[in-house]
Amino acid sequence: SEEQQREMGEAAGRAAAQEALGRASSMAREGFASAKSYVTNSPTSLRVMCFCLGGATFVIYVLGLFNIFGVLYPTEYTLNIFVMLFGLLTMILEANPAWINSTKALKLLYHHAFFLSNPLG
C-alpha cells in the first residue's frame, strides 16, 4: 500500500513535469517567433537605435585614430579603421531608405554584398 502510494506519487510527479516542460517549450517557441518577427520587421525604434550605435561606433573609432600613443602599435590603427568602416556600414544599412535610395552607395553595397540586405546577413 505504501509502495503503491509512492508509485502513484512518482507517476503524478512525472506527469506534472511533462506538462510543465510542454508548456515551457510552447512558450519558448512563441517567444522566439515573436522576437524573430519583431527583428525581421525592423520597427523604427530598433532601426534608430542601430543607426545611433553605428554612429557612436564610427565616432569613437575615428577618435581612436588620433591616439598619439598608438603610433607604436600599427595594428591598433588598422583595427580602428576596420571597426570605423563597420560603424559607417551600419549607419548606411539602418538609415531611412528615403535618404539613401537616391545615392549610389546603397545600391552598390546591395549589389556586391546582397547578403547584408536580409535579416540574417
C-alpha positions in Angstrom: 0.0 0.0 0.0 2.8 2.4 0.9 4.7 1.3 -2.3 1.5 1.9 -4.4 1.2 5.4 -2.9 4.9 6.1 -3.7 4.5 4.8 -7.3 1.3 6.9 -7.7 3.1 10.0 -6.4 6.1 9.4 -8.8 3.7 9.0 -11.7 1.9 12.2 -10.8 5.2 14.0 -10.5 6.3 12.7 -13.9 3.0 13.8 -15.5 3.3 17.3 -13.9 6.9 17.6 -15.0 6.0 16.6 -18.6 3.1 19.1 -18.6 5.4 21.9 -17.3 8.0 21.0 -19.9 5.4 21.1 -22.7 4.2 24.5 -21.6 7.7 25.9 -21.3 8.6 24.6 -24.7 5.5 26.1 -26.2 6.1 29.5 -24.6 9.8 29.4 -25.7 8.7 28.7 -29.3 6.2 31.6 -29.2 8.8 33.9 -27.7 11.3 33.1 -30.4 8.8 33.5 -33.1 7.7 36.9 -31.7 11.3 38.1 -31.4 12.1 36.9 -34.9 9.0 38.8 -36.3 10.0 41.9 -34.3 13.6 41.9 -35.7 12.6 41.0 -39.2 10.0 43.8 -39.5 12.6 46.3 -38.2 10.4 48.7 -36.3 11.5 52.3 -36.4 12.8 52.4 -32.8 15.1 49.4 -33.5 16.4 51.0 -36.7 17.1 54.3 -35.0 18.9 52.6 -32.1 21.1 50.6 -34.5 21.8 53.8 -36.6 22.8 55.7 -33.4 25.0 52.8 -32.2 26.7 52.6 -35.7 27.3 56.4 -35.5 28.7 56.1 -32.0 31.0 53.3 -33.1 32.2 55.4 -36.0 32.9 58.5 -33.9 34.7 56.5 -31.1 37.0 54.7 -33.6 37.7 57.9 -35.5 38.8 59.5 -32.2 40.9 56.4 -31.7 42.9 57.3 -34.8 44.1 60.4 -33.0 45.7 58.4 -30.2 49.4 59.6 -30.3 50.5 56.6 -28.1 49.1 54.3 -30.8 51.9 55.1 -33.1 53.9 52.3 -31.6 51.1 49.8 -32.4 50.1 49.9 -36.1 47.7 47.1 -35.6 45.6 49.4 -33.4 45.3 51.8 -36.3 44.3 49.0 -38.7 41.7 47.8 -36.2 40.3 51.3 -35.7 39.9 51.8 -39.4 38.2 48.4 -39.8 35.7 48.9 -36.9 35.1 52.5 -38.1 34.1 51.2 -41.5 31.7 48.7 -39.9 30.1 51.6 -37.9 29.7 53.5 -41.2 28.3 50.4 -42.9 25.8 50.0 -40.0 24.7 53.6 -40.4 24.2 53.2 -44.2 22.2 50.0 -43.7 20.0 51.3 -41.0 19.4 54.8 -42.4 16.0 55.8 -43.6 15.6 54.4 -47.1 14.3 57.7 -48.4 17.6 59.3 -47.6 19.8 56.7 -49.2 17.8 55.4 -52.2 19.0 58.3 -54.3 22.6 57.6 -53.6 24.7 55.0 -55.4 26.3 53.8 -52.1 23.4 51.6 -51.0 22.8 50.3 -54.5 26.4 49.4 -54.9 26.6 47.8 -51.4 23.5 45.7 -52.1 24.8 44.7 -55.5 28.2 43.5 -54.2 27.1 42.3 -50.8 23.5 41.3 -51.2 23.6 39.1 -48.1 23.5 42.3 -46.0 20.0 43.1 -47.2 18.4 40.1 -45.4 17.8 39.9 -41.6 20.3 37.1 -41.1 23.1 39.0 -43.0 
